Amino acid sequence: MEELELPSRLFETGFEPVGKKRVNSYFNLWLIELIKLALDEEDLEMLQGTQFATVLRMGGHTFSVMY
């Protein structure tokens, strides 16, 4: 089995940006809302009883990640 490499680092250890130079990445899960629009009401009800119910509820959330 082939070994997978770790992804390269964005910043060298000890040289991460601080203060206002930090990267602030906002994103939302807009694709989930798009998928929900494509599904029939019957399909959405069926998914509510599965492990995907939590994912479907996350569609309207916005996340903020600081590096």
C-alpha positions as CSV (number, residue, x, y, z in Angstrom):
1,M,0.0,0.0,0.0
2,E,1.3,3.4,-1.0
3,E,2.0,5.8,1.9
4,L,0.3,9.2,1.8
5,E,2.4,12.3,2.4
6,L,1.3,15.0,4.8
7,P,0.3,18.2,3.1
8,S,2.9,20.9,3.0
9,R,2.7,23.6,5.6
10,L,1.4,27.1,4.8
11,F,3.9,28.7,7.2
12,E,7.2,27.5,8.7
13,T,7.0,26.7,12.4
14,G,7.8,29.8,14.4
15,F,7.1,32.1,11.4
16,E,3.3,32.0,11.5
17,P,1.7,35.5,10.9
18,V,0.4,37.3,14.0
19,G,-2.0,40.1,14.6
20,K,-3.6,41.6,11.5
21,K,-1.4,39.6,9.1
22,R,-3.2,36.4,10.0
23,V,-5.3,34.7,7.3
24,N,-9.0,34.8,8.2
25,S,-11.0,32.4,6.0
26,Y,-14.8,32.5,6.1
27,F,-16.8,30.0,4.3
28,N,-20.3,28.6,4.3
29,L,-21.7,25.3,3.2
30,W,-23.7,26.7,0.3
31,L,-23.6,23.5,-1.6
32,I,-25.8,21.8,1.0
33,E,-28.5,24.4,0.4
34,L,-28.2,23.8,-3.3
35,I,-28.6,20.1,-2.8
36,K,-31.7,20.6,-0.6
37,L,-33.3,22.7,-3.3
38,A,-32.8,19.9,-5.8
39,L,-34.4,17.3,-3.5
40,D,-38.1,16.6,-3.3
41,E,-39.9,17.0,0.1
42,E,-40.2,13.3,0.3
43,D,-36.4,12.8,-0.1
44,L,-35.7,15.5,2.6
45,E,-38.0,13.8,5.0
46,M,-36.3,10.4,4.4
47,L,-32.9,12.0,5.0
48,Q,-34.0,13.5,8.3
49,G,-34.0,9.9,9.7
50,T,-30.4,9.2,8.7
51,Q,-26.9,10.4,9.7
52,F,-27.2,13.1,7.0
53,A,-29.8,15.1,9.0
54,T,-27.0,16.9,10.9
55,V,-25.2,17.7,7.7
56,L,-28.4,19.1,6.1
57,R,-28.9,21.4,9.2
58,M,-25.4,22.8,8.7
59,G,-26.1,24.3,5.3
60,G,-27.0,27.7,6.7
61,H,-24.0,28.1,9.0
62,T,-21.0,30.3,8.4
63,F,-17.7,29.3,9.8
64,S,-14.6,31.4,10.6
65,V,-11.2,29.8,10.7
66,M,-8.1,31.7,11.8
67,Y,-4.6,30.5,10.7
